[in-house]
Amino acid sequence: MQLHLYGCVTCKFPPTATEIAFCYKGDIYKVPANGGTATQLTTQASYECSPIWSPDSKQIAFASDRNGNFDLFVMSADGGAARRLTTHSASEIPSTFTTDGNYILFSASIQDPANSALFPTSAMTELYKVPVTGGRTEQVLGTPAEMVCFDKSGKTFLYQDRKGFEDEWRKHHTSSITRDVWLYDSENGKHTNLTAHAGEDRNPVFAPDGQTVYFLSERDG
């Protein structure tokens, strides 16, 4: 069986792997993983994208520009009214829920740390978290860390870095600023580089055994 999502910009499986949430023409949809009719979850005139599932598969968080810039929203996985979680003038893009489902990690260019050596620009984001119930945001990392994926303990996560401004959709791009995969240990603050390829390595995820890492790469074609 093949499931074709033509025009799909971003898509995510829930932990149960029974459905897929995806963005199509600026709205969020979900569809059974084994095929079937897609259900539209958002109907705003604005652009909604980057859906992610909560660990219990009951909620979906996403980015929406209904108030100007992209902010974080969360709604029931069955659709309905969405709650706004962030209000900063920067654009916030969700990455993942924490394993306990209490926080959402997201990327945004809000405030560089005082010791940051990065050029201050909106293209180079930091990593933050915000409570699912709403409230104060906290900075997790002061450097770009995208497509975060936690291990089962919730203490370690994978991420793809961002070194420059190259378009992520450029095919067969090879240079010193292509993305690589890293492992971050929140208990000791250690970053471990897992790939060092001249091309793009990105979208890392843990295998069910927690020991193997899968990621996208063009190194073989």
C-alpha positions in Angstrom: 0.0 0.0 0.0 1.3 3.5 -0.9 0.0 6.7 0.6 0.6 9.7 -1.6 0.3 13.2 -0.1 0.7 15.5 -3.1 1.5 19.1 -2.2 2.1 18.1 1.4 4.6 20.5 3.0 5.2 18.9 6.4 3.8 15.7 7.9 4.1 13.9 11.3 3.2 10.5 12.7 1.7 10.4 16.2 3.3 7.9 18.7 0.5 5.5 18.0 1.4 5.6 14.2 -2.2 5.3 13.3 -2.6 8.7 11.6 -0.6 11.3 9.9 -1.0 15.1 10.5 0.1 17.2 7.6 0.0 20.7 6.1 -1.7 21.2 2.7 -2.2 24.6 1.1 -2.0 26.4 4.5 -4.3 24.2 6.5 -3.7 21.2 8.9 -5.2 17.8 8.0 -5.0 14.3 9.3 -5.3 11.0 7.5 -5.2 7.3 8.5 -1.7 5.9 8.1 -3.0 3.0 6.1 -4.8 5.3 3.7 -8.3 6.8 3.5 -10.0 10.2 3.5 -8.2 13.1 5.0 -9.9 15.3 7.6 -9.4 19.0 7.6 -8.7 20.3 11.1 -8.2 24.1 10.4 -10.2 26.4 8.3 -8.6 29.9 8.9 -7.8 32.3 6.1 -4.3 32.3 7.6 -1.4 29.9 6.9 -1.1 26.9 9.3 1.9 24.6 9.2 4.4 22.3 11.0 1.9 20.1 12.9 3.3 18.0 15.8 1.5 15.4 17.9 1.4 15.2 21.7 2.7 11.9 23.3 -0.8 10.7 24.0 -1.9 11.6 20.4 -4.8 13.7 21.8 -3.4 17.1 20.8 -1.7 18.7 17.8 0.4 21.8 18.0 1.2 23.9 15.0 2.3 27.3 13.8 -0.1 29.9 12.4 0.3 33.4 11.1 -3.3 34.4 11.9 -2.0 37.3 14.1 0.8 38.4 11.7 3.9 36.4 12.4 3.9 32.7 13.1 2.8 31.8 16.7 2.3 28.5 18.4 -1.2 27.1 18.8 -2.5 23.8 20.2 -5.8 22.1 19.5 -7.5 18.7 20.0 -6.4 16.1 17.5 -10.1 15.9 16.5 -10.1 19.6 15.5 -12.0 22.5 17.1 -10.9 25.8 18.6 -7.1 26.3 18.9 -5.4 28.0 21.9 -2.6 30.4 21.3 0.6 29.7 23.3 3.1 32.4 22.2 2.7 36.1 21.5 6.3 37.2 20.6 6.8 39.3 17.5 9.3 36.7 16.3 8.1 33.7 14.3 7.9 30.5 16.4 7.9 27.0 14.7 7.1 23.9 16.9 9.6 21.1 17.0 8.3 18.5 19.4 6.4 17.9 22.7 8.4 16.8 25.8 8.0 13.2 26.6 5.7 14.0 29.5 3.5 16.1 27.3 3.8 19.2 29.5 5.9 21.4 27.2 6.4 22.2 23.5 9.8 22.9 22.2 10.0 25.4 19.4 12.5 27.5 17.3 12.5 31.3 17.3 14.9 34.2 17.1 14.1 36.0 20.3 17.2 36.6 22.4 20.8 35.5 21.8 22.7 34.5 25.0 25.2 37.2 26.1 28.1 34.9 25.2 26.8 33.9 21.8 29.3 34.1 18.9 26.5 33.9 16.3 25.7 37.0 14.2 22.4 38.3 15.5 19.8 37.6 12.7 16.3 36.2 12.6 17.6 33.3 10.4 19.6 31.9 13.2 17.2 30.8 15.9 17.3 29.6 19.5 15.5 26.7 21.0 12.7 27.4 23.6 10.0 25.6 25.4 6.5 26.7 26.5 4.0 25.0 28.8 1.1 23.3 26.9 -1.2 25.2 29.3 0.4 28.5 28.3 2.7 30.7 30.2 6.3 31.8 30.3 8.8 30.6 27.7 12.2 29.3 28.6 15.3 29.1 26.5 16.6 25.5 26.1 19.6 26.2 23.8 21.1 29.4 22.6 22.1 27.9 19.2 19.9 26.7 16.3 18.5 23.2 17.0 15.7 22.1 14.7 13.6 18.9 14.3 14.1 17.8 17.9 13.4 14.2 18.8 13.5 13.0 22.4 14.6 9.6 23.6 12.3 7.7 25.9 13.9 9.1 29.0 13.2 12.7 27.9 16.7 13.6 29.0 18.4 13.3 25.7 17.3 14.5 22.3 18.4 14.5 18.6 18.4 17.6 16.5 19.7 19.0 13.2 21.9 22.1 13.3 21.7 25.2 11.2 25.0 26.9 10.2 23.9 29.4 7.6 21.2 30.7 5.3 21.1 28.0 2.5 17.7 27.0 1.3 16.8 23.6 2.9 15.0 22.5 -0.3 18.1 23.0 -2.6 18.8 19.6 -4.0 22.3 17.9 -3.7 23.7 20.9 -1.9 27.3 20.3 -0.6 29.1 22.9 1.4 30.4 23.7 4.9 26.9 25.0 6.0 24.8 21.9 5.3 22.9 20.5 8.2 24.3 17.7 10.5 22.7 15.6 13.2 23.6 16.0 16.8 22.7 14.4 20.2 22.2 16.6 23.2 22.3 15.4 26.8 20.3 17.8 29.0 21.8 16.4 32.2 25.4 17.4 31.4 24.9 19.9 28.6 27.0 17.8 26.2 26.5 18.1 22.4 27.7 15.0 20.4 28.1 15.3 16.6 26.7 12.2 14.9 27.2 13.1 11.2 29.8 15.2 9.4 28.8 14.9 5.8 29.4 17.6 3.2 25.7 17.3 2.1 22.4 17.5 4.0 21.8 15.2 7.0 18.6 16.1 8.8 15.2 15.1 10.3 16.7 12.6 12.8 14.5 10.2 14.8 15.2 7.4 17.3 14.3 3.9 16.4 12.0 2.0 18.9 15.1 0.4 20.5 16.4 3.9 21.4 19.9 2.9 20.2 19.6 3.4 16.5 19.1 6.8 14.7 17.4 7.3 11.4 17.8 10.5 9.3 17.3 11.9 5.8 20.4 12.3 3.6 21.2 12.7 -0.1 24.6 11.0 0.3 23.5 8.0 -1.8 21.6 9.9 -4.5 
